[in-house]
Every structure is written in structure tokens, then in C-alpha cells.
Amino acid sequence: MQIRCRECEGRAIITTTNRLSNEFTRLYCACRTAECGHNFVMQLSYSHPLRLPSSKLDQQLVNQLRELPPERLEALLDALRQAR
């Protein structure tokens, strides 16, 4: 992620982060332009997913299915075939 200084449009770096939740973080930034040196705080927030569900959830489901006894797995597959 590239951070730009609001005052001079120069490059800035993130010096510290303060994660307040899974969806909100404060970024403490400093401008790298020597003549400016502006320090500021930006806020980073989660907006929305681009793909549902997460691939991680897919893998968790596969792992749970592998643990099912064969007869329960077959019954589940039959139910899925009928739902089509």
C-alpha cells in the first residue's frame, strides 16, 4: 500500500499501527519528504468481500467432511443430489 502525504503529496511511511478490531486500524504515518515532515493518522477499515465464502472456509468444510463416517457421508451426498 502506498501512502501519500496530504500536505505535499510526497511519499509517507507507516510508523505504527493500532488495530482496534478485525475491521478497523489506525495507521500512524510520517512524510518522507525532508522539507515537509508532516506526521498524520489515517484510518483503514474493512469494506466487503469480493468472493464468498472465503477459501479458508471451503478447506475447513472439506476437512470436516473427511471426518464423517462413510455412511453419513453417503447420506449427505444423496441429499445434495436430490437438492439439485
C-alpha positions in Angstrom: 0.0 0.0 0.0 1.4 3.4 -0.9 0.7 6.3 1.5 0.8 9.8 0.2 1.2 12.9 2.4 -1.9 15.2 2.3 0.2 18.3 2.6 2.9 17.8 -0.1 1.7 14.6 -2.0 5.1 13.1 -1.2 5.7 9.5 -0.1 4.9 8.7 3.5 5.6 5.6 5.6 3.5 3.9 8.3 5.4 4.2 11.6 2.9 2.5 13.9 -0.4 0.6 13.6 -3.1 0.4 16.2 -5.5 -2.4 15.4 -8.8 -1.6 17.2 -10.8 -4.6 15.7 -10.7 -7.1 12.9 -12.3 -4.4 10.7 -10.6 -1.1 11.8 -7.0 0.0 12.2 -5.4 3.4 12.8 -2.2 4.0 10.8 0.3 6.5 12.2 2.3 7.9 9.3 5.2 10.2 8.6 6.0 12.0 5.4 9.5 11.1 3.9 9.9 14.5 2.2 12.5 16.3 4.3 11.0 19.8 3.7 7.6 18.6 4.8 8.0 16.1 7.7 4.2 16.0 8.3 3.0 13.4 10.8 -0.6 12.2 10.5 -3.1 9.4 11.3 -5.0 7.5 8.6 -7.9 5.1 9.2 -8.1 1.7 7.5 -11.4 -0.1 7.5 -12.7 -3.3 6.0 -15.4 -2.7 3.4 -16.7 -6.0 1.9 -15.5 -9.3 0.5 -15.1 -9.9 -3.3 -15.6 -13.6 -3.1 -18.0 -15.6 -0.9 -17.2 -17.7 1.1 -13.6 -17.5 2.0 -11.4 -20.3 0.6 -10.3 -21.0 4.1 -13.9 -21.9 5.0 -14.0 -24.2 2.0 -11.0 -26.1 3.3 -12.5 -26.3 6.8 -15.6 -27.8 5.3 -13.6 -30.4 3.3 -11.7 -31.3 6.4 -15.0 -31.8 8.4 -16.4 -34.0 5.6 -13.3 -36.2 5.6 -14.0 -36.9 9.3 -17.6 -38.2 8.7 -18.2 -41.9 8.8 -18.7 -43.3 5.3 -22.5 -44.0 5.7 -23.1 -40.4 6.9 -21.1 -39.0 4.0 -23.0 -41.1 1.5 -26.3 -39.9 3.0 -25.2 -36.3 2.7 -24.2 -36.8 -0.9 -27.6 -38.4 -1.6 -29.3 -35.4 -0.1 -27.2 -33.0 -2.1 -28.0 -34.8 -5.4 -31.7 -34.6 -4.6 -31.5 -30.9 -3.9 -30.4 -30.1 -7.5 
